[in-house]
Structures are given as C-alpha cells and as structure tokens.
C-alpha cells in the first residue's frame, strides 16, 4: 500500500481573499483562522517590530512575505489595495496624490459589515479618503467609532468589526447606517471608476481630462473644488473634500472654470471697482502655479489667457521682468504677486501706495 504524499511546506488551510479586499483585512482574517494574535502574526510570522498593520500595503517586501506565508498571490493582493509610489501613493496600480489616503485610518461602512454575516471584511476602496460613501450601496463611510468617537485605526486590531480601543471594543455592526444622496453616490462611483481607469468612466470626462494621468486628474479636481468657495472669501484646504467636490465641476470643464473665474473677478470688482479685476487676475495666475505640469495645466493657462488678457493689460499686470513701450521709452514693470496676494507690502513702492489695502478682505477657513 502506497504512502500518502507528504504535505506541502506551505500552509494548506488559508483564507480566500474577497474581490477588492484590503490586504490588511486579509491578514486579520488569516490570523483569526490560524488562532493567532496580531502580535504573533507580525512579530513571529512577518518579523516586524510594529504593533500594527498600517505599513503592510506600503512595503512590497512585507506584503510578499505575508503572501508567501498564507499561500496567496502577492501581486493580486497589492493590486487590489494601495502601495507606496514615487511621489505619494499607488492606488490600483497608478500613482496618486498623497492626500488620497490616510494609511492609519480604518474606514468602515457599518451596514455592509453587518450584511457580511459571520465573516466581515474591509473593502480596499473604502480607504480612499475622497470617497464619502460606498459606490455599491451608497452607505457613508466613517473612520470614527460611533460609541466613543475615537479614530478607527489598524493598531491592536483583533476583529475588523470592533473598535480597537481596549476600553471600548464596540461592535461597529450595531451602528445605524447612514446613506448619501443619489448625486454623491453617482459621483463616488465615477471617482472610483477614474481611479481604476475604467473606460466607461473616462468617456464621461472632457477629452483633455480623460487623456491626463490619474495624478493630474485628482490634483485638478482638488484645485477646482478649492476654487469655487473663493468667491465668498472662504478658503477650502486642498485635500479629499475639495477633490470630491471638484469632480462635479470637472464634468463641465471648461465652462465651469469660465464661470468660476467670472464670479471671482466680479467679487473682486465689487470690493474695489478700480483695481479689483486686477487683483482677481493675479490671484488666478498665482493659483495656477499649483497645478501639476501636463495637459490639464496647459489647457487651464490657455483658458485664463483668453479670460484675463484684457484685465491684465488694462491693469498693467505684466509678468515680472517684461518690458513695456511707453512714450517711445522702455521701462520695466516689476511686481511681487505673492506679497500682494498675502496682503504684504509689494517691492515696488509706487504700486504699494496705489494698491495698498486691496487684499484685506476677510477670509474664513472651511472646516
């Protein structure tokens, strides 16, 4: 009678990753299956000193070690989640801005965790900070415990559905789910499709945006989202909130940009009829510098050239170092745009006396 084959050195019993599951969620389910604590998995299994899983998707070698330990495909695990890129993060295989993710947050949808039954799991796209809700269900995402209000993190996590604070340990599945509006759900689905480079999502965008890279698109959305509140003197920090709000405006680009510029110019002119439009033109030029170089930035600059040319010439807002003909003689017009927009004293004393106090409008900081 022949002897049975010897077992493979690789562990036979393992977890089966769900489609689109975060690699850290897979690791925690694996530890539960093997009856290991998180420290046992990290220190003994993966040989890392950190007591949390935040760095698991960010370090390729660490992700490969876990995949080998659990008998899973490392490439599939990393593609479904996010990683560390050249200038920020890598989301679904493409470079993304650093504001796209907060690695230590554990964002959840309580209703979805409840519907998962006895084996809840964390979707990778829940961790994208600019998505306010799950595109599949419309349930709003949260990174705060509904019981104690503390941040949900990947530190000392034993159960994916519980708060990691030792004094709380609340079951997140018991929280009442909240749902976003139909518009926000549609925009979340579009944003996720753009991040995954789905053809159906790219076709909905204007051609100049659709042909841009993922990093250019995300930064442009954030730039547009922060531009609209400026009409009312409100500064919205560039980040996830502005990124999501800017997506809707990007759908109608360049008409949306034209409207924002006109409103901003009118707001400046209302405050100061003489130099207000000059201030608005310089503010737009100054903010355009923040855009990443590429097709979108070239397109924005071309639009601003058409919209602001007359106001800039009329207000003599020539770029620093440009010569101007006046009565047969050339004189050099210099102006410190940054100092002017920050309400500081410009370097040119004559312009400083003429334009002093124009940039002192009240500014609010959006939360």
PEQUI-V995864 format. One record per pair of residues at least 24 apart in sequence whose C-alpha atoms are under 10 Angstrom apart, sorted by the first residue. I is the first residue (numbers start at 0). GAP is how many residues later the second one is. D is the distance in Angstrom with one decimal. If there is no record, write none. Layout:
BEGIN
i->I gap->GAP d->D
i->I gap->GAP d->D
END
This chain:
BEGIN
i->8 gap->60 d->10.0
i->9 gap->58 d->7.8
i->9 gap->59 d->7.1
i->9 gap->60 d->7.7
i->9 gap->61 d->6.4
i->10 gap->57 d->9.2
i->10 gap->58 d->7.2
i->10 gap->59 d->6.5
i->10 gap->60 d->6.5
i->11 gap->58 d->8.6
i->11 gap->59 d->7.7
i->12 gap->57 d->8.4
i->12 gap->58 d->8.8
i->13 gap->55 d->9.4
i->13 gap->56 d->6.0
i->13 gap->57 d->7.1
i->13 gap->58 d->8.4
i->14 gap->55 d->7.6
i->14 gap->56 d->8.9
i->14 gap->57 d->8.6
i->15 gap->54 d->9.7
i->15 gap->55 d->9.9
i->15 gap->56 d->8.3
i->16 gap->55 d->8.5
i->16 gap->56 d->9.9
i->16 gap->59 d->9.4
i->16 gap->60 d->8.1
i->16 gap->63 d->10.0
i->16 gap->104 d->9.3
i->17 gap->59 d->9.9
i->17 gap->62 d->9.7
i->17 gap->103 d->8.0
i->17 gap->104 d->9.3
i->17 gap->105 d->8.6
i->18 gap->57 d->9.7
i->18 gap->58 d->9.6
i->18 gap->61 d->7.7
i->18 gap->104 d->8.4
i->18 gap->105 d->9.4
i->19 gap->56 d->9.5
i->19 gap->57 d->8.6
i->19 gap->59 d->8.8
i->19 gap->60 d->5.1
i->19 gap->61 d->7.3
i->19 gap->72 d->10.0
i->19 gap->102 d->8.7
i->19 gap->103 d->5.8
i->19 gap->104 d->5.8
i->19 gap->105 d->7.5
i->19 gap->106 d->9.9
i->20 gap->56 d->8.0
i->20 gap->57 d->9.9
i->20 gap->59 d->6.5
i->20 gap->60 d->7.1
i->20 gap->100 d->7.0
i->20 gap->101 d->5.9
i->20 gap->102 d->4.6
i->20 gap->103 d->5.2
i->20 gap->104 d->8.3
i->20 gap->105 d->9.6
i->21 gap->35 d->8.5
i->21 gap->55 d->7.7
i->21 gap->56 d->8.5
i->21 gap->57 d->9.7
i->21 gap->58 d->6.7
i->21 gap->59 d->5.2
i->21 gap->60 d->8.3
i->21 gap->99 d->8.2
i->21 gap->100 d->5.9
i->21 gap->101 d->5.5
i->21 gap->102 d->4.2
i->21 gap->103 d->8.0
i->21 gap->104 d->8.9
i->21 gap->105 d->8.5
i->22 gap->30 d->9.4
i->22 gap->33 d->7.6
i->22 gap->34 d->6.6
i->22 gap->40 d->8.1
i->22 gap->43 d->9.4
i->22 gap->44 d->9.5
i->22 gap->51 d->9.5
i->22 gap->53 d->9.6
i->22 gap->54 d->5.8
i->22 gap->55 d->7.1
i->22 gap->56 d->9.5
i->22 gap->57 d->7.7
i->22 gap->58 d->6.3
i->22 gap->59 d->8.8
i->22 gap->99 d->8.9
i->22 gap->100 d->9.2
i->22 gap->101 d->7.8
i->23 gap->28 d->9.7
i->23 gap->29 d->6.3
i->23 gap->30 d->7.8
i->23 gap->31 d->9.2
i->23 gap->32 d->6.7
i->23 gap->33 d->7.4
i->23 gap->39 d->9.5
i->23 gap->53 d->9.6
i->23 gap->57 d->8.9
i->23 gap->82 d->9.8
i->23 gap->97 d->9.7
i->23 gap->98 d->8.3
i->23 gap->100 d->9.1
i->23 gap->130 d->8.2
i->23 gap->136 d->9.7
i->24 gap->28 d->9.3
i->24 gap->81 d->9.9
i->24 gap->95 d->9.1
i->24 gap->96 d->6.0
i->24 gap->97 d->5.6
i->24 gap->98 d->8.1
i->24 gap->99 d->8.7
i->24 gap->129 d->9.5
i->24 gap->132 d->9.9
i->24 gap->134 d->9.5
i->24 gap->135 d->7.2
i->25 gap->40 d->9.8
i->25 gap->41 d->9.9
i->25 gap->44 d->9.6
i->25 gap->51 d->8.8
i->25 gap->95 d->7.8
i->25 gap->96 d->8.5
i->26 gap->26 d->8.5
i->26 gap->29 d->9.1
i->26 gap->36 d->9.8
i->26 gap->39 d->7.7
i->26 gap->40 d->9.2
i->26 gap->43 d->8.6
i->27 gap->25 d->9.0
i->27 gap->93 d->9.2
i->27 gap->126 d->9.9
i->27 gap->129 d->7.7
i->27 gap->130 d->7.0
i->27 gap->131 d->7.4
i->27 gap->132 d->7.4
i->28 gap->90 d->8.2
i->28 gap->91 d->8.9
i->28 gap->92 d->8.0
i->28 gap->129 d->9.1
i->28 gap->130 d->8.3
i->28 gap->131 d->8.3
i->29 gap->36 d->9.9
i->29 gap->40 d->7.5
i->30 gap->39 d->9.7
i->30 gap->127 d->8.6
i->31 gap->126 d->7.9
i->31 gap->127 d->8.3
i->35 gap->122 d->9.5
i->36 gap->119 d->9.2
i->36 gap->120 d->9.1
i->36 gap->121 d->7.1
i->37 gap->117 d->9.2
i->37 gap->118 d->6.9
i->37 gap->119 d->7.0
i->37 gap->120 d->6.6
i->37 gap->121 d->10.0
i->38 gap->117 d->8.2
i->38 gap->118 d->9.8
i->38 gap->119 d->9.8
i->40 gap->25 d->9.1
i->40 gap->28 d->9.9
i->41 gap->24 d->9.3
i->44 gap->24 d->7.5
i->44 gap->25 d->9.9
i->49 gap->105 d->9.2
i->50 gap->103 d->9.1
i->50 gap->104 d->6.5
i->50 gap->105 d->6.8
i->50 gap->106 d->9.5
i->51 gap->52 d->9.0
i->51 gap->101 d->8.7
i->51 gap->102 d->5.7
i->51 gap->103 d->4.3
i->51 gap->104 d->6.1
i->51 gap->105 d->7.6
i->52 gap->50 d->9.5
i->52 gap->51 d->8.4
i->52 gap->100 d->9.1
i->52 gap->101 d->5.5
i->52 gap->102 d->6.7
i->52 gap->103 d->8.6
i->52 gap->104 d->8.5
i->53 gap->48 d->9.7
i->53 gap->49 d->6.0
i->53 gap->50 d->5.4
i->53 gap->51 d->8.4
i->53 gap->52 d->9.3
i->53 gap->99 d->8.2
i->53 gap->100 d->5.9
i->53 gap->101 d->7.6
i->54 gap->28 d->9.1
i->54 gap->29 d->9.6
i->54 gap->48 d->7.8
i->54 gap->49 d->8.5
i->54 gap->99 d->9.5
i->55 gap->26 d->9.9
i->55 gap->27 d->8.8
i->55 gap->47 d->9.9
i->56 gap->24 d->7.0
i->56 gap->25 d->6.1
i->56 gap->26 d->5.3
i->56 gap->27 d->7.8
i->56 gap->46 d->9.0
i->57 gap->24 d->7.3
i->57 gap->25 d->4.5
i->57 gap->26 d->5.0
i->57 gap->27 d->8.7
i->57 gap->31 d->8.4
i->57 gap->32 d->9.1
i->57 gap->45 d->8.7
i->58 gap->24 d->7.2
i->58 gap->25 d->7.2
i->59 gap->24 d->8.4
i->78 gap->45 d->9.9
i->79 gap->43 d->9.1
i->79 gap->44 d->6.6
i->79 gap->45 d->8.6
i->80 gap->42 d->8.7
i->80 gap->43 d->5.3
i->80 gap->44 d->7.6
i->80 gap->46 d->9.0
i->80 gap->47 d->10.0
i->81 gap->42 d->7.8
i->81 gap->43 d->9.1
i->81 gap->45 d->9.1
i->81 gap->46 d->9.3
i->86 gap->128 d->9.7
i->87 gap->127 d->9.6
i->88 gap->126 d->9.8
i->89 gap->125 d->9.7
i->90 gap->33 d->9.7
i->90 gap->34 d->9.2
i->90 gap->37 d->8.8
i->90 gap->104 d->7.2
i->90 gap->105 d->8.1
i->90 gap->123 d->9.3
i->90 gap->124 d->10.0
i->91 gap->32 d->9.6
i->91 gap->33 d->9.3
i->91 gap->100 d->10.0
i->91 gap->103 d->7.0
i->91 gap->104 d->5.9
i->91 gap->105 d->8.8
i->92 gap->102 d->9.2
i->92 gap->103 d->8.2
i->92 gap->104 d->9.7
i->93 gap->101 d->7.8
i->93 gap->102 d->8.3
i->93 gap->103 d->8.8
i->93 gap->119 d->8.5
i->93 gap->120 d->6.7
i->93 gap->121 d->8.0
i->94 gap->100 d->9.5
i->94 gap->118 d->8.5
i->94 gap->119 d->6.7
i->94 gap->120 d->5.9
i->94 gap->121 d->9.5
i->95 gap->99 d->8.6
i->95 gap->117 d->9.3
i->95 gap->118 d->6.5
i->95 gap->119 d->4.8
i->95 gap->120 d->8.5
i->95 gap->121 d->9.3
i->95 gap->122 d->7.4
i->95 gap->123 d->8.7
i->96 gap->117 d->8.9
i->96 gap->118 d->5.9
i->96 gap->119 d->8.7
i->96 gap->120 d->9.8
i->96 gap->121 d->7.1
i->96 gap->122 d->7.0
i->96 gap->142 d->9.3
i->97 gap->117 d->9.7
i->97 gap->141 d->9.0
i->98 gap->29 d->9.2
i->98 gap->30 d->7.6
i->98 gap->31 d->8.5
i->98 gap->119 d->9.5
i->98 gap->120 d->9.3
i->98 gap->123 d->9.7
i->98 gap->139 d->8.4
i->98 gap->140 d->5.5
i->98 gap->141 d->6.3
i->98 gap->142 d->9.9
i->98 gap->144 d->9.2
i->99 gap->27 d->8.8
i->99 gap->28 d->5.9
i->99 gap->29 d->5.5
i->99 gap->30 d->6.4
i->99 gap->31 d->9.3
i->99 gap->115 d->9.9
i->99 gap->118 d->8.4
i->99 gap->119 d->9.7
i->99 gap->139 d->7.5
i->99 gap->140 d->6.3
i->99 gap->143 d->8.8
i->100 gap->25 d->10.0
i->100 gap->26 d->6.5
i->100 gap->27 d->5.3
i->100 gap->28 d->5.2
i->100 gap->29 d->8.0
i->100 gap->138 d->9.8
i->100 gap->139 d->8.4
i->101 gap->25 d->7.5
i->101 gap->26 d->7.9
i->101 gap->27 d->6.9
i->102 gap->24 d->7.8
i->102 gap->25 d->9.3
i->102 gap->26 d->9.7
i->102 gap->50 d->8.8
i->102 gap->51 d->8.8
i->103 gap->39 d->9.9
i->103 gap->47 d->9.3
i->103 gap->48 d->8.3
i->103 gap->49 d->5.4
i->103 gap->50 d->6.1
i->103 gap->51 d->8.1
i->104 gap->24 d->9.3
i->104 gap->37 d->9.4
i->104 gap->38 d->6.1
i->104 gap->39 d->8.9
i->104 gap->46 d->7.1
i->104 gap->47 d->5.9
i->104 gap->48 d->4.8
i->104 gap->49 d->6.9
i->104 gap->50 d->9.6
i->105 gap->35 d->9.9
i->105 gap->36 d->8.3
i->105 gap->37 d->5.7
i->105 gap->38 d->8.6
i->105 gap->45 d->8.0
i->105 gap->46 d->5.2
i->105 gap->47 d->4.9
i->105 gap->48 d->6.2
i->105 gap->49 d->9.5
i->105 gap->51 d->10.0
i->105 gap->54 d->9.0
i->105 gap->57 d->9.8
i->106 gap->33 d->9.9
i->106 gap->34 d->6.1
i->106 gap->35 d->5.3
i->106 gap->36 d->4.4
i->106 gap->37 d->7.9
i->106 gap->38 d->9.9
i->106 gap->44 d->9.2
i->106 gap->45 d->7.0
i->106 gap->46 d->8.3
i->106 gap->47 d->10.0
i->107 gap->25 d->9.7
i->107 gap->26 d->9.3
i->107 gap->31 d->9.6
i->107 gap->32 d->8.6
i->107 gap->33 d->5.5
i->107 gap->34 d->5.6
i->107 gap->35 d->6.5
i->107 gap->36 d->8.8
i->107 gap->37 d->9.6
i->107 gap->44 d->8.6
i->107 gap->52 d->9.1
i->107 gap->53 d->8.4
i->107 gap->64 d->8.4
i->107 gap->65 d->9.6
i->108 gap->24 d->8.2
i->108 gap->25 d->7.6
i->108 gap->28 d->9.5
i->108 gap->29 d->9.6
i->108 gap->30 d->6.4
i->108 gap->31 d->6.5
i->108 gap->32 d->5.1
i->108 gap->33 d->6.7
i->108 gap->34 d->9.1
i->108 gap->52 d->9.7
i->108 gap->63 d->8.6
i->108 gap->64 d->8.4
i->108 gap->66 d->9.4
i->108 gap->67 d->9.9
i->108 gap->68 d->7.3
i->108 gap->69 d->8.8
i->108 gap->70 d->9.9
i->109 gap->29 d->8.4
i->109 gap->30 d->9.0
i->109 gap->31 d->8.2
i->109 gap->32 d->8.6
i->109 gap->36 d->9.7
i->109 gap->51 d->8.0
i->109 gap->61 d->9.1
i->109 gap->62 d->5.7
i->109 gap->63 d->4.8
i->109 gap->64 d->7.2
i->109 gap->65 d->6.1
i->109 gap->66 d->7.3
i->109 gap->67 d->5.9
i->109 gap->68 d->8.9
i->110 gap->26 d->9.2
i->110 gap->28 d->7.4
i->110 gap->29 d->9.5
i->110 gap->30 d->9.9
i->110 gap->61 d->8.8
i->110 gap->62 d->6.4
i->110 gap->63 d->8.3
i->110 gap->64 d->7.7
i->110 gap->65 d->7.3
i->110 gap->66 d->5.2
i->110 gap->67 d->8.4
i->110 gap->68 d->9.8
i->111 gap->24 d->10.0
i->111 gap->25 d->8.1
i->111 gap->27 d->8.0
i->111 gap->61 d->8.1
i->111 gap->65 d->8.6
i->112 gap->47 d->8.8
i->112 gap->48 d->6.9
i->112 gap->59 d->8.0
i->112 gap->60 d->5.9
i->112 gap->61 d->9.5
i->113 gap->47 d->8.6
i->113 gap->57 d->9.9
i->113 gap->58 d->8.5
i->113 gap->59 d->5.0
i->113 gap->60 d->7.7
i->113 gap->61 d->9.4
i->113 gap->63 d->9.8
i->114 gap->58 d->8.7
i->115 gap->57 d->9.8
i->116 gap->56 d->9.9
i->118 gap->40 d->9.9
i->118 gap->41 d->9.2
i->118 gap->42 d->9.4
i->119 gap->39 d->9.1
i->119 gap->40 d->7.0
i->119 gap->41 d->7.0
i->119 gap->53 d->9.4
i->120 gap->38 d->9.7
i->120 gap->39 d->6.8
i->120 gap->40 d->8.2
i->121 gap->38 d->7.4
i->121 gap->39 d->9.0
i->124 gap->67 d->7.6
i->124 gap->70 d->9.8
i->127 gap->64 d->8.9
i->127 gap->67 d->9.9
i->127 gap->112 d->8.7
i->128 gap->110 d->8.8
i->128 gap->111 d->5.7
i->128 gap->112 d->8.3
i->128 gap->114 d->9.5
i->128 gap->115 d->9.3
i->129 gap->58 d->8.4
i->129 gap->61 d->8.5
i->129 gap->62 d->9.6
i->129 gap->88 d->9.6
i->129 gap->92 d->9.6
i->129 gap->109 d->7.9
i->129 gap->110 d->4.2
i->129 gap->111 d->6.1
i->129 gap->112 d->8.3
i->129 gap->113 d->6.3
i->129 gap->114 d->5.6
i->129 gap->115 d->9.1
i->130 gap->53 d->8.9
i->130 gap->54 d->9.1
i->130 gap->56 d->8.7
i->130 gap->57 d->5.7
i->130 gap->58 d->8.8
i->130 gap->60 d->7.6
i->130 gap->61 d->7.9
i->130 gap->109 d->7.9
i->130 gap->110 d->8.7
i->130 gap->112 d->9.2
i->130 gap->113 d->7.0
i->131 gap->47 d->9.8
i->131 gap->48 d->7.8
i->131 gap->52 d->7.6
i->131 gap->53 d->8.3
i->131 gap->55 d->9.5
i->131 gap->56 d->7.1
i->131 gap->108 d->9.2
i->131 gap->109 d->8.6
i->131 gap->112 d->8.1
i->132 gap->45 d->9.3
i->132 gap->46 d->7.6
i->132 gap->47 d->6.5
i->132 gap->48 d->9.4
i->132 gap->51 d->7.6
i->132 gap->52 d->6.6
i->132 gap->53 d->9.9
i->132 gap->54 d->9.6
i->132 gap->55 d->6.7
i->132 gap->56 d->9.1
i->133 gap->45 d->9.1
i->133 gap->46 d->8.9
i->133 gap->50 d->9.8
i->133 gap->51 d->7.3
i->133 gap->54 d->7.3
i->133 gap->55 d->8.1
i->133 gap->58 d->9.6
i->134 gap->45 d->9.7
i->134 gap->47 d->10.0
i->134 gap->49 d->8.7
i->134 gap->50 d->5.4
i->134 gap->51 d->7.1
i->134 gap->52 d->8.3
i->134 gap->53 d->5.5
i->134 gap->54 d->4.8
i->134 gap->55 d->8.5
i->134 gap->56 d->9.2
i->134 gap->57 d->7.9
i->134 gap->58 d->9.9
i->135 gap->49 d->8.1
i->135 gap->50 d->9.6
i->135 gap->52 d->9.2
i->135 gap->53 d->7.6
i->136 gap->42 d->8.2
i->136 gap->43 d->9.3
i->136 gap->48 d->8.2
i->137 gap->40 d->8.5
i->137 gap->41 d->5.5
i->137 gap->42 d->5.6
i->137 gap->43 d->7.6
i->137 gap->44 d->7.7
i->137 gap->45 d->9.9
i->137 gap->46 d->8.1
i->137 gap->47 d->5.3
i->137 gap->48 d->8.7
i->137 gap->50 d->8.7
i->137 gap->51 d->9.4
i->138 gap->38 d->6.6
i->138 gap->39 d->5.7
i->138 gap->40 d->4.3
i->138 gap->41 d->6.1
i->138 gap->42 d->9.4
i->138 gap->46 d->8.5
i->139 gap->37 d->7.5
i->139 gap->38 d->5.7
i->139 gap->39 d->5.3
i->139 gap->40 d->5.8
i->139 gap->41 d->9.5
i->139 gap->44 d->9.7
i->139 gap->45 d->9.2
i->140 gap->36 d->9.2
i->140 gap->37 d->8.6
i->140 gap->38 d->9.0
i->140 gap->39 d->9.4
i->141 gap->36 d->9.9
i->143 gap->28 d->9.8
i->144 gap->24 d->9.4
i->144 gap->25 d->7.7
i->144 gap->26 d->9.2
i->144 gap->27 d->7.2
i->144 gap->30 d->9.1
i->145 gap->24 d->8.2
i->145 gap->25 d->9.3
i->145 gap->26 d->7.3
i->145 gap->28 d->9.3
i->145 gap->29 d->6.6
i->145 gap->30 d->9.0
i->146 gap->24 d->8.8
i->146 gap->25 d->8.4
i->146 gap->27 d->9.9
i->146 gap->28 d->8.4
i->182 gap->65 d->9.6
i->183 gap->60 d->8.9
i->183 gap->61 d->9.4
i->183 gap->64 d->9.6
i->186 gap->57 d->7.8
i->186 gap->58 d->9.0
i->186 gap->60 d->7.4
i->186 gap->61 d->7.2
i->187 gap->56 d->7.9
i->187 gap->59 d->9.4
i->189 gap->57 d->8.8
i->189 gap->58 d->9.8
i->190 gap->27 d->9.1
i->190 gap->52 d->9.5
i->190 gap->53 d->7.8
i->190 gap->56 d->7.6
i->190 gap->57 d->9.9
i->193 gap->24 d->9.2
i->203 gap->47 d->7.3
i->203 gap->48 d->9.9
i->204 gap->42 d->9.5
i->204 gap->45 d->7.4
i->204 gap->46 d->5.6
i->204 gap->47 d->8.2
i->204 gap->48 d->8.6
i->205 gap->44 d->7.8
i->205 gap->45 d->6.6
i->205 gap->46 d->7.4
i->205 gap->47 d->6.7
i->205 gap->48 d->8.5
i->206 gap->46 d->9.8
i->207 gap->45 d->9.3
i->207 gap->46 d->9.8
i->207 gap->87 d->6.6
i->207 gap->88 d->6.4
i->207 gap->89 d->9.9
i->207 gap->90 d->9.7
i->207 gap->91 d->7.6
i->208 gap->41 d->8.1
i->208 gap->42 d->9.1
i->208 gap->44 d->8.8
i->208 gap->86 d->7.8
i->208 gap->87 d->6.4
i->208 gap->90 d->9.5
i->209 gap->86 d->9.7
i->210 gap->84 d->8.0
i->210 gap->85 d->9.1
i->211 gap->82 d->7.4
i->211 gap->83 d->6.4
i->211 gap->84 d->7.0
i->212 gap->81 d->8.7
i->212 gap->82 d->9.1
i->212 gap->83 d->9.6
i->214 gap->77 d->8.4
i->215 gap->75 d->8.1
i->215 gap->76 d->6.2
i->215 gap->77 d->8.0
i->215 gap->78 d->7.3
i->215 gap->79 d->8.5
i->215 gap->80 d->7.3
i->215 gap->81 d->8.8
i->216 gap->26 d->9.5
i->216 gap->30 d->9.1
i->216 gap->33 d->9.2
i->216 gap->75 d->9.4
i->216 gap->79 d->8.0
i->217 gap->25 d->6.6
i->217 gap->26 d->9.0
i->217 gap->28 d->9.0
i->217 gap->29 d->8.5
i->218 gap->24 d->7.3
i->218 gap->27 d->9.5
i->218 gap->71 d->9.1
i->218 gap->72 d->7.1
i->218 gap->73 d->7.3
i->219 gap->26 d->7.7
i->219 gap->27 d->8.6
i->219 gap->30 d->8.2
i->219 gap->70 d->9.5
i->219 gap->71 d->6.8
i->219 gap->72 d->8.1
i->219 gap->76 d->7.6
i->219 gap->77 d->8.5
i->219 gap->80 d->9.9
i->220 gap->24 d->7.5
i->220 gap->25 d->4.3
i->220 gap->26 d->5.2
i->220 gap->27 d->8.4
i->220 gap->28 d->7.9
i->220 gap->29 d->6.6
i->220 gap->30 d->9.9
i->221 gap->24 d->5.7
i->221 gap->25 d->8.0
i->221 gap->28 d->10.0
i->221 gap->69 d->9.8
i->222 gap->24 d->9.9
i->222 gap->64 d->8.6
i->222 gap->65 d->8.7
i->222 gap->67 d->8.2
i->222 gap->68 d->7.5
i->223 gap->24 d->9.3
i->223 gap->25 d->7.0
i->223 gap->26 d->7.4
i->223 gap->29 d->9.9
i->223 gap->32 d->9.0
i->223 gap->33 d->7.8
i->223 gap->36 d->9.0
i->224 gap->24 d->7.6
i->224 gap->25 d->9.1
i->226 gap->30 d->8.9
i->226 gap->33 d->7.3
i->226 gap->34 d->8.8
i->226 gap->37 d->8.9
i->226 gap->57 d->9.1
i->226 gap->60 d->8.9
i->227 gap->28 d->9.6
i->227 gap->29 d->9.0
i->227 gap->31 d->9.4
i->227 gap->32 d->6.1
i->227 gap->33 d->8.8
i->227 gap->35 d->8.8
i->227 gap->36 d->8.3
i->228 gap->31 d->9.3
i->228 gap->35 d->9.4
i->228 gap->135 d->9.8
i->228 gap->137 d->9.0
i->229 gap->30 d->9.1
i->229 gap->33 d->9.4
i->229 gap->34 d->7.1
i->229 gap->37 d->9.3
i->229 gap->133 d->8.8
i->229 gap->134 d->9.5
i->230 gap->29 d->7.8
i->230 gap->30 d->8.9
i->230 gap->31 d->9.5
i->230 gap->32 d->6.4
i->230 gap->33 d->4.9
i->230 gap->34 d->8.4
i->230 gap->35 d->8.6
i->230 gap->36 d->6.2
i->230 gap->37 d->8.4
i->230 gap->49 d->10.0
i->231 gap->31 d->9.5
i->231 gap->32 d->8.5
i->231 gap->35 d->7.8
i->231 gap->130 d->9.4
i->231 gap->131 d->8.5
i->231 gap->132 d->8.9
i->232 gap->31 d->9.4
i->232 gap->34 d->9.1
i->232 gap->35 d->9.9
i->232 gap->128 d->7.4
i->232 gap->129 d->6.6
i->232 gap->130 d->5.1
i->232 gap->131 d->6.5
i->232 gap->132 d->8.9
i->233 gap->128 d->8.6
i->233 gap->129 d->5.6
i->233 gap->130 d->4.8
i->233 gap->131 d->5.9
i->233 gap->132 d->6.5
i->234 gap->128 d->6.9
i->234 gap->129 d->6.1
i->234 gap->130 d->5.2
i->234 gap->131 d->6.1
i->234 gap->132 d->9.4
i->235 gap->128 d->8.8
i->235 gap->129 d->6.5
i->235 gap->130 d->5.3
i->235 gap->131 d->7.7
i->236 gap->128 d->8.0
i->236 gap->129 d->7.5
i->236 gap->130 d->8.6
i->240 gap->126 d->9.8
i->252 gap->47 d->9.7
i->253 gap->45 d->8.8
i->253 gap->46 d->8.2
i->253 gap->49 d->7.8
i->254 gap->48 d->9.9
i->256 gap->43 d->8.3
i->256 gap->46 d->8.4
i->256 gap->47 d->9.1
i->257 gap->42 d->9.9
i->257 gap->45 d->7.7
i->257 gap->46 d->8.4
i->257 gap->48 d->9.9
i->257 gap->49 d->7.6
i->260 gap->42 d->10.0
i->260 gap->43 d->8.4
i->260 gap->46 d->7.9
i->260 gap->47 d->8.8
i->261 gap->45 d->8.3
i->261 gap->46 d->9.5
i->264 gap->43 d->9.3
i->264 gap->46 d->9.5
i->267 gap->90 d->9.0
i->267 gap->91 d->9.2
i->267 gap->93 d->9.3
i->270 gap->87 d->8.2
i->270 gap->88 d->9.8
i->270 gap->90 d->8.4
i->271 gap->86 d->7.2
i->271 gap->87 d->9.9
i->273 gap->41 d->8.9
i->273 gap->81 d->9.6
i->274 gap->36 d->9.5
i->274 gap->39 d->9.7
i->274 gap->40 d->7.1
i->274 gap->79 d->9.3
i->274 gap->80 d->7.4
i->274 gap->83 d->7.9
i->275 gap->35 d->9.7
i->275 gap->39 d->9.5
i->275 gap->79 d->9.7
i->275 gap->82 d->7.6
i->275 gap->83 d->9.2
i->276 gap->31 d->8.8
i->276 gap->33 d->10.0
i->276 gap->34 d->6.3
i->276 gap->35 d->8.2
i->276 gap->37 d->9.5
i->276 gap->38 d->8.1
i->277 gap->30 d->8.8
i->277 gap->32 d->9.8
i->277 gap->33 d->6.1
i->277 gap->34 d->6.1
i->277 gap->35 d->9.1
i->277 gap->36 d->8.2
i->277 gap->37 d->5.6
i->277 gap->38 d->8.4
i->277 gap->39 d->6.9
i->278 gap->32 d->9.6
i->278 gap->33 d->9.3
i->278 gap->36 d->9.1
i->278 gap->38 d->9.1
i->278 gap->58 d->9.3
i->278 gap->61 d->8.6
i->278 gap->62 d->7.8
i->278 gap->76 d->9.3
i->278 gap->79 d->7.8
i->278 gap->80 d->7.7
i->279 gap->28 d->8.9
i->279 gap->31 d->9.1
i->279 gap->32 d->9.6
i->279 gap->61 d->9.6
i->279 gap->79 d->9.9
i->280 gap->24 d->9.9
i->280 gap->26 d->8.9
i->280 gap->27 d->6.0
i->280 gap->28 d->8.7
i->280 gap->29 d->9.9
i->280 gap->30 d->7.1
i->280 gap->31 d->6.6
i->280 gap->34 d->9.5
i->280 gap->36 d->8.4
i->281 gap->26 d->9.1
i->281 gap->29 d->9.8
i->281 gap->30 d->8.1
i->281 gap->35 d->7.6
i->281 gap->36 d->9.7
i->281 gap->37 d->9.7
i->281 gap->55 d->6.8
i->281 gap->56 d->9.1
i->281 gap->58 d->9.0
i->281 gap->59 d->8.0
i->282 gap->54 d->8.2
i->282 gap->55 d->8.9
i->282 gap->57 d->9.4
i->282 gap->58 d->6.8
i->283 gap->24 d->9.0
i->284 gap->34 d->10.0
i->284 gap->52 d->9.1
i->285 gap->51 d->7.3
i->285 gap->52 d->7.4
i->285 gap->55 d->8.5
END
